[in-house]
Amino acid sequence: MGPMSPWLRFLFGLGEGEVPDGARARFELTGMPHGGAWWLAACVVLAACVLIALLYRSERELGRLQSVALAALRLAALLVVVWMLLDPRILTVIEHKREASTLVLFDASASMGHADPIDPRDRKELEAATGRDLRQEWSRAELALGAIRQSSLLERLGEKNRVRSFTFDAVLVPVSELGASAFVPPGGPETRLGDALRGALAQAGSEPVAAVVLFTDGRTTGGERLEKAAAEAALRGVPVHAVALGTGRQPRNLAVAELSGPEVVQPGVPLRLQGRIEASGVREPVTVKLSRQPLRSGAKEDIETRKVEGRSLKWSSNVVFTDVLPRSGTYRYFLSVDLAPARRRDETDPADNQREVRVTASEERCRALLAASSPGRDFKFLGDFLTRDDGIQASCWLASADPRREQDGDVVIHELPQTPEALRSYDAV
């Protein structure tokens, strides 16, 4: 309903300025019953009308004109009561529109630089969609950018909402224009889909987000899982539209997803290194090798090589190695994975085939003092943790302990250090 009609203004006694400009006003009977209550109310009103008619016929001592006048007054009173019960109102609706944003996220990882083989049956359709001559070799990123430009997608999205564009790999980067002139060539070391989605929503802040459009080949190699970030976007009411890029076949790729080990060990004591291998599009056995190299000088030395094989086209495997460092110093451990030489050229991203971790071998132990007033849960947990660690000499002091009872720790103390010089003998307090 547009501007209010003059008769409604007159009926409700409203002046010209009482309904704001741009507002939509409409007349409503807010007390109108619904469902079964409507039929019950209609029956009550009908029964009242019948009662008025019966009263009119029973009043024979009055003249006809008087009876008609009295019946009319009764009907008028009934209509006034019904009108009041229907609670007529003028409802004014004021709409305030805030400009929303459409977030466009474009994958800039190394796998987007891969050129997929084109099926001849799809060539014409792809050339029409991307505007590229597919007799040349184009990467996934180039084909996707061509399709975006050919379809005028960003311009069409910008007709209703403001478009904010980002590229992402291990980090999210806002760009003023998603095109060849501003786009960084693919080559990022990781694809963090979940982190990218969460980061884009965080940059949007409190402004409304109409949707997120995600261009990616779908290969996540780190960070938060996309499912979790998408669930949080759904709770915010933001739909996520993913545009899959590349061939439907699994890309051939090997990756060392994780490598972890202790920071400090004693020379001659076995240490444990754990890694995780991820593979896609690979069925044949792959070679996993652990190597070691002194940080300052020295050649790289192979520690152990083993074969790992998956049972599907996409698999992951945890590997555990043990080693003993012969002398003090800092060493770099390398965990690498490789295909047979004849198949290496088919791999999508060889850059993620190796990870490293540093381990320091030291004869000296760290001295730690743990002091507390009462034996709480934290004191017991930390005390057990410190005394179990071979690289730490721990001394524990509990102020509320029985004086006749010996204090805990690797090095038992009989009093709490009282001077700064006594405390300086500890690396951590």
WOFENFEN-V29163 format. One record per helix or strand of 3 or more residues. SS is the DSSP state (2 for helix, 1 for strand). FROM is the first residue (numbers start at 1). LEN is the number of residues. If there is no record, write none. Layout:
BEGIN
ss = (SS	SS)
from = (FROM	FROM)
len = (LEN	LEN)
END
This chain:
BEGIN
ss = (2	1	2	2	1	1	2	2	2	2	1	1	2	1	2	1	1	1	1	1	1	1	2	2	1	1	2	1	2)
from = (6	24	36	64	88	101	110	120	140	153	162	172	193	209	226	239	253	270	286	301	314	329	341	350	354	366	377	392	420)
len = (7	6	23	23	6	7	4	11	11	6	7	4	12	8	10	6	8	11	9	8	11	10	6	3	8	7	12	7	4)
END
